[in-house]
């Protein structure tokens, strides 16, 4: 087989995997890079994840969620050898691209993705101001409406007045539990 020269140089590529096997592919590929001495052609392997806030059973949890399920990103120089190592890693179904030629990911997309991946604490923004009417979407007051009294962005909480038994009652809720009407 004739040696192919690198067409694009060092670039990021997306490889398609079986969904749920992204971590396995990353581990296998890193091991294959090491055992086949490909460190000079394959530089980084990444399963892009971001942290998200979810509320379950009334408790706020920070979870890591895959940004592109079923895909792993690889920074490499594409040659016949490096293509073969990546393509023949177990659970890899192929490169993203036309035909047999992998298409590199645009630098702007990679920069934006790295910013998303690099965020340590997910931010929660609420587009309401004190006095705004809101609807409660989760928790024991789900389905009720109220009026915003105070906003505590540092804690991600909002104090809302809810009408109960004919009087306004203050209730502290999470940002994720309210929606602007």
C-alpha positions in Angstrom: 0.0 0.0 0.0 1.4 3.4 -1.0 1.9 5.9 1.8 -0.7 8.7 1.6 0.5 12.1 2.4 -1.5 14.2 4.9 -4.1 16.2 3.0 -5.2 18.6 5.7 -2.4 18.4 8.3 -3.4 18.2 12.0 -7.2 18.6 12.2 -10.1 17.4 14.2 -12.4 14.7 12.7 -15.7 13.2 13.9 -15.9 9.4 14.0 -19.3 7.7 14.3 -19.7 4.9 16.9 -22.4 2.8 18.2 -24.5 4.9 20.6 -23.5 4.3 24.2 -20.0 3.0 23.2 -18.3 6.4 23.0 -16.3 6.0 26.2 -15.2 2.4 25.2 -14.1 3.7 21.7 -12.1 6.5 23.3 -10.3 4.0 25.7 -9.7 1.5 22.9 -8.4 4.1 20.5 -6.1 5.6 23.1 -4.7 2.1 23.8 -4.3 1.4 20.1 -2.5 4.7 19.5 -0.1 3.7 22.2 0.5 0.1 21.1 0.8 0.9 17.4 3.1 4.0 18.0 0.7 6.5 16.3 1.4 9.4 18.8 3.0 11.3 16.0 -0.2 11.1 13.8 -3.1 10.9 16.3 -2.9 13.5 19.1 -6.3 13.8 20.9 -9.4 11.7 21.4 -12.4 13.4 23.0 -16.0 12.5 23.9 -17.5 16.1 24.1 -19.7 16.4 27.3 -21.2 19.4 29.0 -22.5 19.8 32.5 -26.3 20.4 32.8 -28.5 21.0 35.8 -31.4 18.6 36.2 -34.0 18.5 39.0 -35.1 15.0 40.1 -37.3 14.4 43.1 -37.0 18.1 44.0 -33.2 18.0 44.2 -30.9 19.8 41.9 -28.2 17.6 40.3 -25.4 18.5 38.0 -25.0 15.8 35.3 -22.6 15.4 32.4 -24.4 14.9 29.1 -22.8 14.0 25.8 -23.1 16.8 23.3 -23.0 14.5 20.3 -24.2 11.0 21.3 -22.8 8.4 18.9 -19.7 10.5 18.0 -16.1 10.7 19.2 -13.7 13.5 18.1 -10.2 12.7 17.1 -7.4 15.2 16.4 -5.1 13.6 13.9 -3.2 13.8 10.6 -5.0 11.6 8.1 -2.6 9.1 6.5 -3.4 5.5 5.4 -1.9 4.2 8.6 -3.7 6.6 11.0 -7.0 6.2 9.1 -6.6 2.4 9.4 -5.9 2.5 13.2 -9.0 4.7 13.9 -11.3 3.0 11.4 -10.6 -0.5 12.7 -11.1 0.3 16.4 -13.9 -1.8 17.8 -17.3 -0.1 17.7 -16.2 2.6 15.2 -18.6 2.6 12.2 -16.7 5.2 10.2 -15.5 8.7 9.7 -17.9 11.6 9.0 -17.2 12.7 5.4 -18.0 11.9 1.8 -17.0 8.5 0.5 -13.9 7.2 2.1 -12.4 10.6 2.7 -12.9 12.0 6.2 -14.0 15.7 6.3 -12.3 17.8 9.0 -14.4 19.8 11.4 -14.2 23.6 10.9 -11.8 25.4 13.4 -14.6 27.8 14.5 -16.8 24.8 15.4 -14.0 23.2 17.5 -13.3 26.5 19.3 -17.0 26.9 20.2 -17.2 23.2 21.3 -14.1 23.5 23.5 -15.7 26.5 25.2 -18.8 24.5 25.9 -16.9 21.5 27.1 -14.6 23.6 29.3 -17.3 25.1 31.5 -17.0 23.9 35.1 -20.3 25.1 36.5 -23.4 25.2 34.3 -25.1 28.6 34.4 -28.7 29.2 34.8 -30.2 32.4 33.5 -33.8 33.4 34.1 -35.4 36.0 31.9 -37.8 37.4 34.6 -37.7 40.5 36.7 -39.4 41.1 40.1 -43.1 41.7 39.5 -43.3 39.4 36.4 -46.0 36.8 36.3 -44.7 33.2 36.1 -46.0 29.6 35.8 -44.6 26.9 38.1 -43.5 23.9 36.0 -42.2 21.5 38.7 -42.6 20.6 42.4 -45.5 20.7 44.8 -46.9 23.9 43.3 -46.7 22.7 39.7 -49.4 24.2 37.5 -49.9 27.3 39.7 -49.1 30.8 38.7 -47.4 33.5 40.8 -45.6 36.7 40.8 -41.8 37.1 41.2 -40.7 38.9 44.3 -36.9 38.4 44.6 -34.2 36.8 42.4 -31.1 35.2 43.9 -28.9 34.4 40.9 -26.0 33.2 43.0 -28.0 30.3 44.4 -30.3 29.9 41.4 -33.4 30.6 43.4 -36.4 32.8 43.0 -39.0 33.9 45.6 -42.5 33.8 44.2 -45.8 34.9 45.7 -48.4 32.2 45.1 -52.1 32.8 45.9 -53.2 30.1 48.4 -56.4 30.3 50.4 -57.1 33.8 49.3 -53.7 35.3 50.3 -50.3 35.7 48.8 -47.8 33.2 50.2 -44.0 33.4 49.5 -42.5 30.3 48.0 -38.8 29.8 47.2 -38.3 27.9 44.0 -35.4 26.9 41.7 -34.9 28.7 38.4 -35.6 25.5 36.6 -39.0 25.2 38.3 -40.5 28.4 36.8 -41.3 29.8 33.4 -42.2 33.3 32.3 -45.8 33.7 31.2 
